[in-house]
Amino acid sequence: MSSYRINNLKNTLHGFFLSVATTVAEPSTILPLIVHHFSSNLVLVGLFASLLRGGAIAVQLVAAFYAQSYARVMPLMRIVFLFRFLFWFLIGAAIHFVGDRHPTLTLWLIGIGLFGFSFVAGFGGIYFKEIIAKVFTRDQRGRTMANRQLWSSVGAIISGGIAGWVLQRFEAPESYAMLFMLSAFLMALGLAAFATIEEPPKAKVQQREKSFLHFLHNAWGILQTDRRLQIQIGASLLGYSFLLAMPFVILQAKQTIQLSGWLVGSFITVQMIGSVLGNFFLWKRFGGRYARMLQTAYSLMFAAIFLAFFADNAWLYGAIFLLFGIGIDGFRNADMNLVLEIAPEEKRPVYVAIQSTIVSVGLFFSIPGGFILEWWGYNALYGITMAMMGLGLWFTHLLKEQIPEENE
């Protein structure tokens, strides 16, 4: 079996089992319901949706400072995997052992678990992209990430069905605790698969600066002088503006239709079916044309938010979650690969950290989204979201002009 096929299989297994696990805290469906169970504060819903993804911001530059001088990063990646498992299991244990008896404490423990899970992912994200860039070629990266996302979606469909059954059969919050604790062990299978990839040493290793402050000065210089990096950051950051509205669509559905546990599970399944369709029929066909991929993802998410203005039945909500599923994976694939295209090999961890640190600010967009919803309602929230996505789409056109391969 070729090295591509072996590494592609391990990358895919990692994505599959990670998705099976993390779908139980899907920010557009189950996580808002979990937070809403313990508190009616809409801003908290946005905050927790951000914690699941946003804890990584604080450490990515630190991780890159050290990673640039390492020929291999897989040993560090294995430590990250261990802590991700422990934080995820902690969330389920907190809900089970504390739960409704002390709802405020439960929310604190859930928040710590979500932040810790994403905090260690800040290190893992740098190491993951470094490994992917080393073991796959330019065209292979687009294919393997589409395969990973395809099987991640299959895993999420399976998880969505199980989640719907658990939510329907068991009372909250015990149902939430069961989902987290059981999924932690499924996650461990995927982490173990990726941890066995044979990482080659990096040919060009950057000499580490004498201090972290010197590193930050150099990173700022790169950002100031590399116009392609600036445009790519703008395009990716504004792409996350869909998070202003996405976590609150399920709460609108709760107000406008009768939302059962089975229907929540069905929306998760529909979203992941969209992901499968997108990766199988759409994203794999872009090859290395990542700016065009980003443009298409923008268009799909714009359509989803537009439909949310008129959603008043399960079918329309289903269409929204279907478009979410297709579009989100397009953003992920393009976002990761564009920065790898721009970065020189010896400075790759630095470029990845600069891009990821700034773009990760977008992971907190759901917090102002909660305030907008609280003050002005759903129509204002959706309108502002669409305006920001329109600006981001303009950045993607500038980006495509900067990358010659996009115009061939």
C-alpha positions in Angstrom: 0.0 0.0 0.0 1.4 3.4 -1.0 2.4 5.9 1.7 -0.4 8.3 0.5 -3.1 5.6 1.0 -1.8 4.6 4.4 -1.6 8.2 5.7 -4.9 9.1 4.0 -6.5 6.2 5.9 -5.1 7.3 9.2 -6.1 10.9 8.6 -9.6 9.8 7.7 -10.0 7.6 10.7 -8.9 10.4 12.9 -11.5 12.7 11.3 -14.2 10.0 11.5 -13.9 9.2 15.2 -13.3 12.8 16.2 -16.5 13.8 14.4 -18.5 10.9 16.0 -17.4 12.3 19.4 -17.7 16.1 18.9 -21.0 16.0 17.2 -22.6 15.6 20.6 -21.6 19.3 21.2 -22.4 20.5 17.7 -22.5 24.4 18.1 -25.5 24.8 15.8 -27.7 22.2 17.5 -27.0 20.3 20.8 -24.6 22.7 22.5 -27.0 25.6 22.6 -29.7 23.3 24.0 -27.3 22.1 26.7 -26.4 25.6 27.8 -30.0 26.7 27.5 -31.0 23.9 29.9 -28.8 25.4 32.7 -29.4 29.1 31.8 -31.8 31.1 29.7 -29.1 33.8 29.0 -28.7 34.0 25.2 -25.2 35.6 25.5 -24.0 32.5 27.4 -25.2 30.4 24.5 -22.9 32.4 22.2 -20.0 32.3 24.7 -20.1 28.5 25.1 -20.2 28.1 21.3 -17.1 30.2 21.1 -15.3 28.3 23.9 -15.6 25.1 22.0 -13.5 26.5 19.2 -11.9 29.7 20.5 -9.6 28.6 23.3 -6.8 27.9 20.8 -6.2 31.6 20.2 -4.0 32.2 23.2 -1.3 29.6 22.5 -0.9 29.3 18.7 2.0 31.8 18.5 3.7 30.2 21.4 3.4 26.8 19.8 4.8 28.1 16.5 7.7 29.8 18.3 8.9 26.4 19.4 7.6 24.3 16.5 9.6 26.1 13.9 12.8 24.7 15.3 11.6 21.1 15.5 12.3 18.6 12.7 9.4 16.4 14.0 6.3 17.4 16.0 4.4 14.1 16.3 5.6 13.4 19.9 4.1 16.7 21.0 0.9 15.9 19.1 0.4 12.7 21.1 0.5 14.8 24.3 -2.2 17.1 22.9 -4.4 14.1 22.1 -4.2 12.8 25.7 -5.3 16.1 27.1 -8.2 16.5 24.6 -9.6 13.2 25.7 -9.4 14.1 29.4 -11.1 17.5 28.9 -13.9 16.0 26.8 -14.6 13.3 29.4 -14.6 15.9 32.2 -17.6 17.7 30.6 -19.7 14.6 30.7 -18.6 13.8 34.3 -19.5 17.3 35.4 -23.0 17.1 34.0 -23.5 13.6 35.5 -22.1 14.3 39.0 -23.2 18.0 39.4 -25.9 18.6 36.9 -29.1 20.3 38.0 -28.1 20.3 41.7 -25.7 23.2 41.1 -26.4 24.6 37.6 -24.0 27.5 37.9 -21.2 25.2 38.9 -22.1 22.8 36.1 -21.8 25.6 33.6 -18.4 26.6 34.9 -17.2 23.0 34.7 -18.6 22.7 31.1 -16.9 26.0 30.2 -13.6 24.8 31.6 -13.8 21.6 29.7 -14.7 23.3 26.4 -11.9 25.9 26.9 -9.4 23.3 27.8 -10.4 21.1 24.9 -9.9 23.9 22.4 -6.9 25.4 24.3 -4.7 22.3 23.7 -6.1 22.2 20.2 -4.1 25.5 19.7 -0.9 23.5 19.9 -2.5 20.6 18.0 -3.6 22.8 15.1 0.0 24.0 14.5 1.3 20.4 14.7 -1.5 19.0 12.6 -0.9 21.4 9.7 2.8 20.8 9.9 2.3 17.1 9.6 -0.2 17.3 6.8 2.1 19.6 4.8 5.0 17.2 5.2 3.3 13.9 4.4 1.0 15.1 1.5 1.7 17.0 -1.7 -0.3 20.1 -2.8 -2.9 18.1 -4.8 -3.0 15.3 -2.2 -3.8 17.7 0.6 -7.0 18.8 -1.1 -8.0 15.2 -1.7 -7.1 13.8 1.8 -8.9 16.7 3.6 -12.0 16.1 1.4 -11.8 12.4 2.3 -11.3 13.2 5.9 -14.3 15.6 5.9 -16.4 13.1 4.0 -15.9 10.4 6.6 -16.2 12.9 9.4 -19.6 13.7 8.0 -20.5 10.0 7.9 -19.4 9.7 11.5 -21.5 12.8 12.4 -24.5 11.2 10.7 -24.1 8.1 12.9 -23.6 10.3 15.9 -26.6 12.4 15.1 -28.8 9.3 15.0 -27.4 8.1 18.3 -27.8 11.5 19.8 -31.4 11.8 18.7 -32.2 8.4 20.3 -30.4 9.3 23.6 -32.1 12.7 23.8 -35.5 11.2 23.1 -35.1 8.2 25.5 -33.4 9.8 28.5 -34.1 13.0 30.4 -31.9 16.0 30.3 -29.3 16.6 31.6 -28.4 12.9 32.1 -28.7 12.3 28.4 -26.1 15.0 27.8 -23.7 13.4 30.3 -24.0 10.0 28.6 -23.2 11.5 25.2 -20.0 13.2 26.4 -18.6 10.3 28.4 -19.2 7.6 25.8 -18.0 9.8 22.9 -14.7 10.5 24.7 -13.7 6.8 24.3 -14.7 6.8 20.6 -12.6 10.0 20.1 -9.6 8.1 21.5 -9.8 5.6 18.6 -9.3 8.4 16.1 -6.5 10.0 18.1 -4.7 6.7 18.3 -4.9 6.3 14.5 -3.4 9.7 13.6 -0.7 9.3 16.3 0.7 6.3 14.3 1.5 8.4 11.1 5.2 8.2 10.3 6.2 11.9 10.2 9.3 12.6 8.0 11.9 15.1 9.4 11.6 18.6 7.9 14.4 19.5 5.5 14.5 23.2 6.3 14.4 24.0 10.0 14.1 27.6 11.1 16.5 28.8 13.8 14.4 29.8 16.8 14.7 33.4 17.9 16.4 34.2 21.2 13.2 35.3 22.8 9.4 35.1 22.3 9.3 38.9 22.0 11.8 38.8 19.2 9.7 36.1 17.5 6.6 38.3 17.8 8.5 41.2 16.2 9.5 39.0 13.3 6.0 37.7 12.9 4.6 41.2 12.8 7.1 42.0 10.1 5.9 39.1 8.0 2.3 40.2 8.4 3.2 43.8 7.3 5.1 42.8 4.2 3.2 39.7 2.8 0.1 41.1 1.0 -1.1 37.6 0.1 -1.2 36.6 3.8 -3.1 39.8 4.6 -5.8 39.2 2.0 -6.1 35.5 3.0 -6.5 36.4 6.6 -9.2 38.9 5.7 -11.1 36.4 3.6 -10.9 33.6 6.2 -11.7 35.9 9.2 -14.9 37.3 7.6 -15.8 33.7 6.5 -16.4 33.0 10.2 -19.1 35.7 10.3 -21.7 33.0 9.8 -21.0 32.1 13.5 -22.8 35.4 14.4 -26.0 33.6 13.6 -25.5 29.9 13.3 -25.8 28.9 17.0 -29.1 30.7 17.3 -30.9 29.1 14.4 -31.8 26.1 16.5 -33.2 28.4 19.2 -35.4 30.1 16.6 -36.6 26.7 15.6 -37.4 25.9 19.2 -39.7 29.0 19.2 -41.4 28.5 15.8 -41.8 24.7 15.5 -42.3 21.8 17.9 -38.7 20.7 18.5 -38.4 17.1 19.7 -35.2 15.2 20.4 -35.7 13.2 17.2 -36.0 16.4 15.2 -32.8 17.8 16.7 -31.0 14.5 15.8 -32.5 14.8 12.3 -31.1 18.3 11.8 -27.7 17.1 12.8 -28.0 14.2 10.4 -29.2 16.5 7.6 -26.3 18.9 8.2 -23.8 16.0 8.0 -25.5 14.6 4.9 -24.8 18.0 3.4 -21.2 17.6 4.4 -21.0 14.2 2.7 -22.6 15.5 -0.5 -20.3 18.6 -0.5 -17.1 16.6 0.0 -18.0 13.8 -2.4 -19.5 15.9 -5.3 -18.0 19.3 -4.8 -14.9 20.0 -2.7 -12.8 17.1 -4.0 -13.2 18.5 -7.6 -11.5 21.8 -6.9 -8.1 20.2 -6.6 -5.7 23.0 -5.6 -8.0 25.9 -6.4 -8.6 26.9 -2.8 -9.6 30.5 -3.4 -12.4 29.4 -5.7 -13.4 26.8 -3.1 -13.6 29.6 -0.5 -15.8 31.7 -2.8 -18.2 28.8 -3.3 -18.4 28.2 0.5 -19.3 31.8 1.0 -22.1 31.6 -1.4 -23.6 28.5 0.2 -23.5 30.0 3.7 -25.0 33.3 2.4 -27.9 31.3 1.0 -28.4 29.5 4.4 -28.6 32.7 6.4 -31.0 34.2 3.8 -33.3 31.2 4.2 -33.3 31.8 8.0 -35.3 35.0 7.5 -38.2 33.0 6.3 -37.9 29.7 8.2 -41.2 28.6 9.8 -41.3 24.9 9.3 -39.1 21.8 9.7 -38.4 21.6 6.0 -36.9 25.1 5.7 -34.8 24.5 8.8 -33.6 21.2 7.3 -32.6 23.1 4.1 -30.6 25.6 6.3 -28.7 22.9 8.1 -28.1 21.1 4.8 -26.4 24.2 3.4 -24.5 24.6 6.7 -23.1 21.1 6.3 -22.0 21.7 2.7 -20.5 25.2 3.3 -18.6 24.7 6.6 -16.4 22.0 5.1 -15.6 24.2 2.2 -14.4 26.9 4.6 -12.3 24.4 6.6 -10.6 22.9 3.5 -9.8 26.2 1.8 -8.8 28.0 5.0 -6.2 25.3 5.9 -4.7 24.8 2.5 -4.5 28.5 1.5 -2.1 29.3 4.3 0.0 26.3 3.4 0.2 27.5 -0.2 1.4 31.0 0.9 4.0 29.9 3.5 7.7 29.1 2.8 8.6 25.7 4.2 11.0 26.9 6.9 8.5 29.6 8.1 5.4 27.4 7.8 4.6 27.1 11.5 5.0 30.9 11.8 2.6 31.6 8.9 0.1 29.1 10.2 0.2 30.7 13.7 -0.2 34.2 12.4 -3.1 33.2 10.2 -4.7 31.0 12.8 -4.4 33.5 15.7 -6.0 36.3 13.8 -8.6 34.3 12.1 -9.5 32.5 15.3 -11.0 35.8 16.6 -13.9 34.9 14.3 -14.6 31.9 16.5 -15.9 34.4 19.1 -18.4 36.0 16.6 -21.3 34.1 18.3 -20.8 36.3 21.5 -21.7 39.6 19.7 -24.3 37.5 17.9 -25.9 36.8 21.2 -26.0 40.5 22.1 -27.4 41.5 18.7 -30.1 38.9 19.1 -30.9 40.0 22.7 -31.2 43.7 21.6 -32.6 43.7 18.1 -33.9 40.3 17.2 -33.3 37.6 14.6 -33.8 39.8 11.5 -31.1 42.3 12.5 -28.8 39.3 13.4 -29.2 37.7 10.0 -28.9 41.0 8.1 -25.6 42.0 9.8 -24.3 38.4 9.2 -25.1 38.6 5.5 -23.4 42.1 5.2 -20.2 40.8 6.7 -20.2 37.7 4.5 -20.6 40.0 1.5 -17.5 41.9 2.5 -15.6 38.6 2.9 -16.6 37.5 -0.6 -15.0 40.6 -2.0 -11.7 39.6 -0.2 -11.9 36.2 -1.9 -11.8 37.9 -5.3 -8.7 39.8 -4.3 -7.1 36.6 -3.1 -7.8 34.7 -6.4 -5.9 37.5 -8.3 -2.8 36.9 -6.0 -2.5 33.2 -6.7 -1.6 32.4 -10.4 -2.8 28.8 -10.2 -6.3 29.9 -9.4 -6.6 31.6 -12.9 -5.2 28.8 -15.0 
